[in-house]
Amino acid sequence: MAKQAAKTPDGAGSVADDELVRSGRDSDITRRALVRAARRRFATEGYRATTVRHIAADAGVNVALINRYFGSKEGLFEACMSRTVDELDPQTRQSAASVDEVIARLLAHVVQAPNADDPLQLLLLLRSSGDENADAIRRRTLEHFTEQLAAAAGWTPGDPDSQPLLLRAQMAIALMLGLVMLRTATEVQPLASSSAQQLTEPLEQVLRILLDTRIHPTY
Protein backbone atom coordinates (compact mmCIF):
# COMPACT_ATOMS: atom_id res chain seq x y z
CA MET A 1 0.00 0.00 0.00
CA ALA A 2 1.33 3.43 -0.89
CA LYS A 3 2.42 5.56 2.01
CA GLN A 4 0.18 8.51 2.89
CA ALA A 5 1.59 11.66 1.27
CA ALA A 6 3.31 14.08 3.61
CA LYS A 7 2.49 17.77 3.31
CA THR A 8 4.98 20.34 2.11
CA PRO A 9 5.49 23.63 3.99
CA ASP A 10 3.14 25.46 1.60
CA GLY A 11 0.44 22.83 1.90
CA ALA A 12 0.76 21.80 -1.73
CA GLY A 13 1.04 18.10 -0.88
CA SER A 14 3.85 15.57 -0.80
CA VAL A 15 6.92 16.03 -2.95
CA ALA A 16 7.36 12.24 -2.96
CA ASP A 17 6.17 10.49 -6.09
CA ASP A 18 2.97 8.44 -5.88
CA GLU A 19 4.94 5.33 -6.81
CA LEU A 20 6.96 5.49 -3.58
CA VAL A 21 5.82 2.69 -1.32
CA ARG A 22 6.69 1.64 2.21
CA SER A 23 8.72 -1.38 1.08
CA GLY A 24 10.75 -1.99 -2.04
CA ARG A 25 11.32 1.69 -2.69
CA ASP A 26 13.24 2.52 -5.81
CA SER A 27 16.45 4.27 -4.70
CA ASP A 28 16.47 6.73 -7.61
CA ILE A 29 12.90 7.79 -6.90
CA THR A 30 13.73 8.20 -3.22
CA ARG A 31 16.80 10.30 -3.99
CA ARG A 32 14.78 12.56 -6.26
CA ALA A 33 12.07 12.96 -3.64
CA LEU A 34 14.63 13.90 -0.99
CA VAL A 35 16.40 16.38 -3.25
CA ARG A 36 13.15 18.02 -4.26
CA ALA A 37 11.94 18.28 -0.67
CA ALA A 38 15.32 19.56 0.52
CA ARG A 39 15.56 22.21 -2.17
CA ARG A 40 12.19 23.66 -1.24
CA ARG A 41 13.07 23.69 2.47
CA PHE A 42 16.55 25.14 1.94
CA ALA A 43 15.22 27.83 -0.40
CA THR A 44 12.33 28.95 1.78
CA GLU A 45 13.72 28.43 5.29
CA GLY A 46 17.49 28.42 4.86
CA TYR A 47 20.10 25.77 5.52
CA ARG A 48 20.47 26.25 9.26
CA ALA A 49 16.74 26.26 10.05
CA THR A 50 16.06 23.15 7.98
CA THR A 51 16.34 19.79 9.71
CA VAL A 52 16.78 16.40 8.13
CA ARG A 53 13.58 15.28 9.85
CA HIS A 54 11.64 18.04 8.09
CA ILE A 55 13.07 16.99 4.75
CA ALA A 56 12.38 13.31 5.29
CA ALA A 57 8.81 14.04 6.39
CA ASP A 58 8.18 16.18 3.31
CA ALA A 59 9.56 13.44 1.06
CA GLY A 60 7.62 10.72 2.89
CA VAL A 61 10.69 8.61 3.70
CA ASN A 62 12.64 7.44 6.73
CA VAL A 63 15.12 10.05 7.93
CA ALA A 64 17.90 7.44 7.97
CA LEU A 65 17.81 7.38 4.17
CA ILE A 66 19.37 10.86 4.04
CA ASN A 67 22.61 9.56 5.56
CA ARG A 68 22.38 6.40 3.49
CA TYR A 69 22.14 8.19 0.15
CA PHE A 70 23.90 11.52 0.81
CA GLY A 71 26.08 10.94 3.87
CA SER A 72 24.84 13.99 5.76
CA LYS A 73 22.70 17.11 5.58
CA GLU A 74 25.64 18.88 3.95
CA GLY A 75 25.93 16.12 1.37
CA LEU A 76 22.23 16.49 0.56
CA PHE A 77 22.68 20.25 0.24
CA GLU A 78 25.53 19.74 -2.23
CA ALA A 79 23.37 17.31 -4.21
CA CYS A 80 20.63 19.94 -4.31
CA MET A 81 23.04 22.50 -5.71
CA SER A 82 24.37 20.14 -8.35
CA ARG A 83 20.89 19.04 -9.42
CA THR A 84 19.75 22.66 -9.57
CA VAL A 85 22.42 23.61 -12.09
CA ASP A 86 21.74 20.50 -14.19
CA GLU A 87 18.01 21.15 -14.32
CA LEU A 88 18.16 24.91 -14.80
CA ASP A 89 20.34 24.74 -17.87
CA PRO A 90 21.52 21.31 -18.99
CA GLN A 91 22.20 22.66 -22.48
CA THR A 92 25.10 24.77 -21.21
CA ARG A 93 27.02 21.52 -20.69
CA GLN A 94 26.95 20.97 -24.44
CA SER A 95 29.61 22.79 -26.43
CA ALA A 96 27.12 23.15 -29.30
CA ALA A 97 24.56 25.01 -27.20
CA SER A 98 23.82 28.39 -28.75
CA VAL A 99 23.32 31.60 -26.85
CA ASP A 100 19.71 31.56 -28.08
CA GLU A 101 19.14 28.18 -26.41
CA VAL A 102 20.75 29.37 -23.19
CA ILE A 103 18.66 32.54 -23.01
CA ALA A 104 15.46 30.65 -23.78
CA ARG A 105 16.24 28.11 -21.05
CA LEU A 106 16.92 30.79 -18.46
CA LEU A 107 13.74 32.65 -19.29
CA ALA A 108 11.65 29.47 -19.11
CA HIS A 109 12.65 29.05 -15.47
CA VAL A 110 12.70 32.64 -14.26
CA VAL A 111 9.33 33.87 -15.51
CA GLN A 112 7.30 31.12 -13.85
CA ALA A 113 5.06 31.87 -10.88
CA PRO A 114 7.13 32.86 -7.80
CA ASN A 115 6.08 29.77 -5.82
CA ALA A 116 6.96 27.31 -8.60
CA ASP A 117 9.90 24.94 -8.20
CA ASP A 118 12.18 26.55 -10.80
CA PRO A 119 12.31 30.05 -9.28
CA LEU A 120 12.88 28.44 -5.88
CA GLN A 121 15.89 26.64 -7.32
CA LEU A 122 17.41 29.99 -8.25
CA LEU A 123 16.60 31.30 -4.78
CA LEU A 124 18.54 28.37 -3.35
CA LEU A 125 21.62 29.61 -5.23
CA LEU A 126 21.23 33.04 -3.66
CA ARG A 127 20.24 32.44 -0.08
CA SER A 128 23.06 32.50 2.48
CA SER A 129 22.96 29.50 4.76
CA GLY A 130 24.82 30.79 7.80
CA ASP A 131 26.97 27.66 7.58
CA GLU A 132 30.54 28.11 6.30
CA ASN A 133 30.74 24.79 4.47
CA ALA A 134 27.29 25.14 2.92
CA ASP A 135 28.07 28.67 1.77
CA ALA A 136 31.30 27.44 0.17
CA ILE A 137 29.27 24.84 -1.74
CA ARG A 138 26.79 27.51 -2.82
CA ARG A 139 29.59 29.81 -3.98
CA ARG A 140 31.29 27.06 -5.99
CA THR A 141 27.99 26.14 -7.59
CA LEU A 142 27.32 29.75 -8.58
CA GLU A 143 30.80 30.05 -10.07
CA HIS A 144 30.36 26.81 -12.01
CA PHE A 145 26.92 27.82 -13.29
CA THR A 146 28.23 31.24 -14.36
CA GLU A 147 31.19 29.69 -16.17
CA GLN A 148 28.86 27.34 -18.05
CA LEU A 149 26.73 30.29 -19.10
CA ALA A 150 29.77 32.34 -20.13
CA ALA A 151 31.17 29.41 -22.14
CA ALA A 152 27.93 29.17 -24.10
CA ALA A 153 28.32 32.85 -24.94
CA GLY A 154 31.90 32.36 -26.15
CA TRP A 155 34.10 32.67 -23.06
CA THR A 156 37.25 30.55 -22.95
CA PRO A 157 39.18 30.00 -19.69
CA GLY A 158 42.61 31.60 -19.87
CA ASP A 159 41.73 33.75 -22.89
CA PRO A 160 42.05 37.39 -21.81
CA ASP A 161 40.11 38.61 -24.85
CA SER A 162 37.00 36.71 -23.78
CA GLN A 163 37.12 37.57 -20.07
CA PRO A 164 34.47 40.32 -20.42
CA LEU A 165 31.98 37.55 -21.24
CA LEU A 166 32.50 36.01 -17.82
CA LEU A 167 31.63 39.33 -16.21
CA ARG A 168 28.59 39.65 -18.45
CA ALA A 169 27.47 36.14 -17.49
CA GLN A 170 27.80 37.04 -13.81
CA MET A 171 25.70 40.14 -14.42
CA ALA A 172 23.06 38.03 -16.16
CA ILE A 173 22.89 35.61 -13.22
CA ALA A 174 22.70 38.55 -10.80
CA LEU A 175 19.74 39.91 -12.76
CA MET A 176 17.95 36.55 -12.66
CA LEU A 177 18.57 36.03 -8.95
CA GLY A 178 17.52 39.56 -8.09
CA LEU A 179 14.29 39.19 -10.01
CA VAL A 180 13.46 35.91 -8.31
CA MET A 181 14.26 37.37 -4.89
CA LEU A 182 11.99 40.38 -5.40
CA ARG A 183 9.15 38.21 -6.68
CA THR A 184 9.32 35.53 -3.99
CA ALA A 185 10.66 37.19 -0.85
CA THR A 186 9.33 40.75 -0.99
CA GLU A 187 6.36 40.45 -3.37
CA VAL A 188 7.12 43.88 -4.83
CA GLN A 189 4.32 44.95 -7.16
CA PRO A 190 3.71 44.93 -10.06
CA LEU A 191 6.74 42.64 -10.50
CA ALA A 192 5.46 39.84 -8.25
CA SER A 193 2.15 39.51 -10.06
CA SER A 194 3.44 40.06 -13.59
CA SER A 195 2.71 37.28 -16.05
CA ALA A 196 5.32 35.26 -17.91
CA GLN A 197 4.33 37.08 -21.08
CA GLN A 198 4.92 40.49 -19.47
CA LEU A 199 8.34 39.49 -18.16
CA THR A 200 9.74 37.54 -21.10
CA GLU A 201 10.26 40.27 -23.70
CA PRO A 202 12.13 42.84 -21.56
CA LEU A 203 14.22 40.15 -19.88
CA GLU A 204 15.17 38.64 -23.21
CA GLN A 205 16.28 42.04 -24.46
CA VAL A 206 18.54 42.57 -21.45
CA LEU A 207 20.02 39.06 -21.63
CA ARG A 208 20.78 39.47 -25.31
CA ILE A 209 22.59 42.73 -24.69
CA LEU A 210 24.70 40.97 -22.05
CA LEU A 211 25.38 37.64 -23.73
CA ASP A 212 24.86 37.82 -27.49
CA THR A 213 28.17 38.58 -29.21
CA ARG A 214 26.25 39.30 -32.40
CA ILE A 215 25.11 42.47 -30.62
CA HIS A 216 28.48 43.30 -29.02
CA PRO A 217 31.08 41.48 -31.17
CA THR A 218 34.00 43.22 -29.44
CA TYR A 219 32.54 42.58 -25.96
C-alpha positions as CSV (number, residue, x, y, z in Angstrom):
1,M,0.0,0.0,0.0
2,A,1.3,3.4,-0.9
3,K,2.4,5.6,2.0
4,Q,0.2,8.5,2.9
5,A,1.6,11.7,1.3
6,A,3.3,14.1,3.6
7,K,2.5,17.8,3.3
8,T,5.0,20.3,2.1
9,P,5.5,23.6,4.0
10,D,3.1,25.5,1.6
11,G,0.4,22.8,1.9
12,A,0.8,21.8,-1.7
13,G,1.0,18.1,-0.9
14,S,3.8,15.6,-0.8
15,V,6.9,16.0,-2.9
16,A,7.4,12.2,-3.0
17,D,6.2,10.5,-6.1
18,D,3.0,8.4,-5.9
19,E,4.9,5.3,-6.8
20,L,7.0,5.5,-3.6
21,V,5.8,2.7,-1.3
22,R,6.7,1.6,2.2
23,S,8.7,-1.4,1.1
24,G,10.7,-2.0,-2.0
25,R,11.3,1.7,-2.7
26,D,13.2,2.5,-5.8
27,S,16.4,4.3,-4.7
28,D,16.5,6.7,-7.6
29,I,12.9,7.8,-6.9
30,T,13.7,8.2,-3.2
31,R,16.8,10.3,-4.0
32,R,14.8,12.6,-6.3
33,A,12.1,13.0,-3.6
34,L,14.6,13.9,-1.0
35,V,16.4,16.4,-3.2
36,R,13.2,18.0,-4.3
37,A,11.9,18.3,-0.7
38,A,15.3,19.6,0.5
39,R,15.6,22.2,-2.2
40,R,12.2,23.7,-1.2
41,R,13.1,23.7,2.5
42,F,16.6,25.1,1.9
43,A,15.2,27.8,-0.4
44,T,12.3,28.9,1.8
45,E,13.7,28.4,5.3
46,G,17.5,28.4,4.9
47,Y,20.1,25.8,5.5
48,R,20.5,26.2,9.3
49,A,16.7,26.3,10.0
50,T,16.1,23.1,8.0
51,T,16.3,19.8,9.7
52,V,16.8,16.4,8.1
53,R,13.6,15.3,9.9
54,H,11.6,18.0,8.1
55,I,13.1,17.0,4.7
56,A,12.4,13.3,5.3
57,A,8.8,14.0,6.4
58,D,8.2,16.2,3.3
59,A,9.6,13.4,1.1
60,G,7.6,10.7,2.9
61,V,10.7,8.6,3.7
62,N,12.6,7.4,6.7
63,V,15.1,10.1,7.9
64,A,17.9,7.4,8.0
65,L,17.8,7.4,4.2
66,I,19.4,10.9,4.0
67,N,22.6,9.6,5.6
68,R,22.4,6.4,3.5
69,Y,22.1,8.2,0.2
70,F,23.9,11.5,0.8
71,G,26.1,10.9,3.9
72,S,24.8,14.0,5.8
73,K,22.7,17.1,5.6
74,E,25.6,18.9,4.0
75,G,25.9,16.1,1.4
76,L,22.2,16.5,0.6
77,F,22.7,20.3,0.2
78,E,25.5,19.7,-2.2
79,A,23.4,17.3,-4.2
80,C,20.6,19.9,-4.3
81,M,23.0,22.5,-5.7
82,S,24.4,20.1,-8.4
83,R,20.9,19.0,-9.4
84,T,19.7,22.7,-9.6
85,V,22.4,23.6,-12.1
86,D,21.7,20.5,-14.2
87,E,18.0,21.2,-14.3
88,L,18.2,24.9,-14.8
89,D,20.3,24.7,-17.9
90,P,21.5,21.3,-19.0
91,Q,22.2,22.7,-22.5
92,T,25.1,24.8,-21.2
93,R,27.0,21.5,-20.7
94,Q,27.0,21.0,-24.4
95,S,29.6,22.8,-26.4
96,A,27.1,23.1,-29.3
97,A,24.6,25.0,-27.2
98,S,23.8,28.4,-28.8
99,V,23.3,31.6,-26.8
100,D,19.7,31.6,-28.1
101,E,19.1,28.2,-26.4
102,V,20.7,29.4,-23.2
103,I,18.7,32.5,-23.0
104,A,15.5,30.6,-23.8
105,R,16.2,28.1,-21.1
106,L,16.9,30.8,-18.5
107,L,13.7,32.7,-19.3
108,A,11.7,29.5,-19.1
109,H,12.7,29.1,-15.5
110,V,12.7,32.6,-14.3
111,V,9.3,33.9,-15.5
112,Q,7.3,31.1,-13.8
113,A,5.1,31.9,-10.9
114,P,7.1,32.9,-7.8
115,N,6.1,29.8,-5.8
116,A,7.0,27.3,-8.6
117,D,9.9,24.9,-8.2
118,D,12.2,26.6,-10.8
119,P,12.3,30.1,-9.3
120,L,12.9,28.4,-5.9
121,Q,15.9,26.6,-7.3
122,L,17.4,30.0,-8.2
123,L,16.6,31.3,-4.8
124,L,18.5,28.4,-3.3
125,L,21.6,29.6,-5.2
126,L,21.2,33.0,-3.7
127,R,20.2,32.4,-0.1
128,S,23.1,32.5,2.5
129,S,23.0,29.5,4.8
130,G,24.8,30.8,7.8
131,D,27.0,27.7,7.6
132,E,30.5,28.1,6.3
133,N,30.7,24.8,4.5
134,A,27.3,25.1,2.9
135,D,28.1,28.7,1.8
136,A,31.3,27.4,0.2
137,I,29.3,24.8,-1.7
138,R,26.8,27.5,-2.8
139,R,29.6,29.8,-4.0
140,R,31.3,27.1,-6.0
141,T,28.0,26.1,-7.6
142,L,27.3,29.7,-8.6
143,E,30.8,30.0,-10.1
144,H,30.4,26.8,-12.0
145,F,26.9,27.8,-13.3
146,T,28.2,31.2,-14.4
147,E,31.2,29.7,-16.2
148,Q,28.9,27.3,-18.0
149,L,26.7,30.3,-19.1
150,A,29.8,32.3,-20.1
151,A,31.2,29.4,-22.1
152,A,27.9,29.2,-24.1
153,A,28.3,32.9,-24.9
154,G,31.9,32.4,-26.1
155,W,34.1,32.7,-23.1
156,T,37.3,30.5,-23.0
157,P,39.2,30.0,-19.7
158,G,42.6,31.6,-19.9
159,D,41.7,33.7,-22.9
160,P,42.0,37.4,-21.8
161,D,40.1,38.6,-24.9
162,S,37.0,36.7,-23.8
163,Q,37.1,37.6,-20.1
164,P,34.5,40.3,-20.4
165,L,32.0,37.6,-21.2
166,L,32.5,36.0,-17.8
167,L,31.6,39.3,-16.2
168,R,28.6,39.7,-18.4
169,A,27.5,36.1,-17.5
170,Q,27.8,37.0,-13.8
171,M,25.7,40.1,-14.4
172,A,23.1,38.0,-16.2
173,I,22.9,35.6,-13.2
174,A,22.7,38.6,-10.8
175,L,19.7,39.9,-12.8
176,M,17.9,36.6,-12.7
177,L,18.6,36.0,-9.0
178,G,17.5,39.6,-8.1
179,L,14.3,39.2,-10.0
180,V,13.5,35.9,-8.3
181,M,14.3,37.4,-4.9
182,L,12.0,40.4,-5.4
183,R,9.1,38.2,-6.7
184,T,9.3,35.5,-4.0
185,A,10.7,37.2,-0.9
186,T,9.3,40.7,-1.0
187,E,6.4,40.4,-3.4
188,V,7.1,43.9,-4.8
189,Q,4.3,45.0,-7.2
190,P,3.7,44.9,-10.1
191,L,6.7,42.6,-10.5
192,A,5.5,39.8,-8.2
193,S,2.1,39.5,-10.1
194,S,3.4,40.1,-13.6
195,S,2.7,37.3,-16.1
196,A,5.3,35.3,-17.9
197,Q,4.3,37.1,-21.1
198,Q,4.9,40.5,-19.5
199,L,8.3,39.5,-18.2
200,T,9.7,37.5,-21.1
201,E,10.3,40.3,-23.7
202,P,12.1,42.8,-21.6
203,L,14.2,40.2,-19.9
204,E,15.2,38.6,-23.2
205,Q,16.3,42.0,-24.5
206,V,18.5,42.6,-21.4
207,L,20.0,39.1,-21.6
208,R,20.8,39.5,-25.3
209,I,22.6,42.7,-24.7
210,L,24.7,41.0,-22.1
211,L,25.4,37.6,-23.7
212,D,24.9,37.8,-27.5
213,T,28.2,38.6,-29.2
214,R,26.2,39.3,-32.4
215,I,25.1,42.5,-30.6
216,H,28.5,43.3,-29.0
217,P,31.1,41.5,-31.2
218,T,34.0,43.2,-29.4
219,Y,32.5,42.6,-26.0
